[in-house]
Amino acid sequence: MSVSLPLDEMTVIEKLQMMEILWEDLSRNTDLIESPDWHRDVLDDRERRIATGEARFLDWEQAKADIRSRVK
């Protein structure tokens, strides 16, 4: 099946709405989506960093501030 969308004619809002529709549909069938091996690798590394005390945690407000400072 081939689907073509007029992306060059769509507004950003329309594109975001389309993404939300797709995500909602995909989220209903998560058992059909297989995670790639690298996802497990990332999760294993994060668990290791937590267990060894290497992980650093921020509260949500601080995390948002850090992200905003990096994208300016």
C-alpha positions in Angstrom: 0.0 0.0 0.0 1.3 3.4 -0.9 0.1 6.5 0.9 0.8 10.0 -0.3 0.2 13.1 1.8 0.5 16.7 0.5 3.1 17.5 3.1 4.2 20.7 1.3 0.7 22.0 1.5 0.0 21.0 5.2 0.5 23.4 8.1 2.7 22.4 11.0 -0.5 22.0 13.1 -2.0 19.6 10.5 1.2 17.6 10.4 1.3 17.3 14.2 -2.4 16.3 14.2 -1.5 13.6 11.6 1.3 12.4 13.8 -1.0 12.2 16.8 -3.5 10.1 14.8 -0.7 7.7 13.7 0.7 7.5 17.2 -2.7 6.8 18.7 -3.3 4.0 16.2 0.2 2.5 16.8 -0.3 2.6 20.5 -3.3 0.4 20.3 -1.2 -2.4 18.9 2.0 -2.3 20.8 2.3 -6.1 21.0 2.8 -6.0 17.2 5.8 -3.7 17.4 9.1 -5.3 18.2 11.7 -3.2 19.9 15.1 -3.2 18.2 18.0 -4.8 20.1 19.6 -1.4 20.8 16.6 -0.4 22.9 17.5 -3.2 25.3 21.1 -2.2 25.3 20.2 1.4 26.3 17.9 0.2 29.1 20.6 -2.2 30.4 23.1 0.6 30.4 20.8 2.9 32.3 20.0 0.2 34.9 23.8 -0.4 35.3 24.4 3.3 35.8 21.7 3.5 38.4 23.0 0.4 40.2 26.6 1.8 40.3 25.5 5.3 41.3 26.7 6.8 38.0 23.3 8.0 37.1 22.4 11.7 37.8 18.8 12.7 38.3 17.2 16.1 38.1 13.7 17.2 39.1 11.5 18.0 36.2 11.7 21.8 36.5 15.6 21.6 36.5 15.5 19.2 33.5 13.3 21.5 31.5 15.5 24.5 32.3 18.6 22.5 31.2 16.9 21.5 27.9 15.8 25.1 27.2 19.4 26.4 27.8 20.8 23.9 25.3 18.4 24.7 22.5 18.7 28.4 22.6 
